[in-house]
Amino acid sequence: MLFFPTRTVVGALLEFQGAWQALEPVMAQPPHLRPPVHPVLYIKPANTWARHGDPVLLPPDVAEVEVGATLGISFARAASRVSAAQALEFVSGYCVVNDVTVPHLDAPKPALLRPPMRQKCRDGFCPIGPWVSASELPDPGGLEIRSYVNGELRQRSHTAHLRRGVAQLVADVSEFMTLAPGDLLLIGVDTQPARARVGDHMAVEIDGIGRLENPLHAEAVTLPEAA
């Protein structure tokens, strides 16, 4: 079964231990001054949503992208200020997501808490694929996530390596915003995601859920009409 959101897709940054550790040295430096305490969130608006098999189009100013292999959490009913012990009762299921992103953390002092909208919100930059119900996947803390480029395994991560487990992440986000049916919450991407270019074929797999595949094509350039 495929899932497609009807409301909001919200992503979390720095939730994998490896991603946190990679950037921890700059967290105490300006402009942040201290590590974030609450989840660092961003959105993937409706223009980014794509389906399994859809080509992802790279505009001329984007040479390559990161394959953002991640888990999406959907909701059966509105979750507002729920505890971690209750959180999974509000989850309807889980899906495979590719949080495609323009590389932007290579700078010496990346702005960690500045939502990377320009890098994450390009058209088609959020393919969403196979979905299973929560009853089919009772332990979201035991999932391996894999990304492939042209059939070659490029990255492995695991939900056991999250700083906040799925239930805790839902609880912490629902503390200040309601997560409603039709919303999708992404757990984030581990450190050193695979990179891909025009002509490459991206794939993301998650244990117990399935595989999401999308090719990368060049965006057609429209030339201005002659006067």
C-alpha positions, 0 to 999 in steps of 0.5 A, a space after each residue: 500500500 502507498 501512503 500520500 499525505 493530505 496535510 503537512 509533512 514535517 521533518 526532524 533534523 539531528 535525530 540520529 546519533 551520528 548526525 548529532 555527533 558530526 555537528 556537535 562541535 559547532 553547536 556551541 558556536 555562533 549563531 546557536 551558542 548551545 545545542 538544541 534542546 527541542 526537536 529541530 523541525 522543517 517542512 516539506 510542502 505539497 510542491 515537494 511530494 512525489 510518488 514511487 516511480 516519479 522522476 525527480 527533476 534537478 534544476 540547472 543550479 543543482 549539481 547533485 542531491 542527497 538521498 534522504 532515506 528516512 521513515 515517515 510516521 502517519 497518524 490515526 487521530 490527533 496527537 496533542 501533548 501526548 506522553 511517550 508511553 501513549 504516543 504509538 497509540 496515535 500512530 496509524 502506520 509507517 512509510 518509506 520516504 526519500 527526503 531529497 536535499 541539496 547538500 548544504 552542511 559542508 560549510 565550516 559553520 553551518 546554520 544548524 537551526 535555520 530551516 533549510 527550506 531552499 535545500 529541501 523544498 524544491 519541487 518533487 524533493 519528497 518522494 513517498 512510497 510504501 506504507 504499512 499499518 502500525 499493527 503490521 509493524 509493532 516495533 519501529 525501533 528495530 528497523 534498518 533503513 538503506 539507500 541505493 544509487 544505481 543499485 549500489 548500497 550507499 548508506 545503512 542506518 537504523 532506528 535503534 540509533 535515534 537520539 529520540 525513539 519514535 514514541 519520544 519524537 512524537 511526544 516531543 513534537 506533539 508538545 507544541 503542535 498537533 499531529 493530525 490524520 493526514 500529517 506525516 512526521 519524518 524521523 530525519 536522516 543519518 550522517 553521510 547520506 548518499 549523493 546522486 546526480 542527473 541520470 542516477 536511480 535512487 532507491 530507499 528500503 526499510 525493513 518490513 515496509 518496502 522499497 521506494 524508487 525514483 530516477 533523477 532527471 534534468 529539469 527542462 530549461 525553457 528559453 525566453 521567446 525571441 522578441 
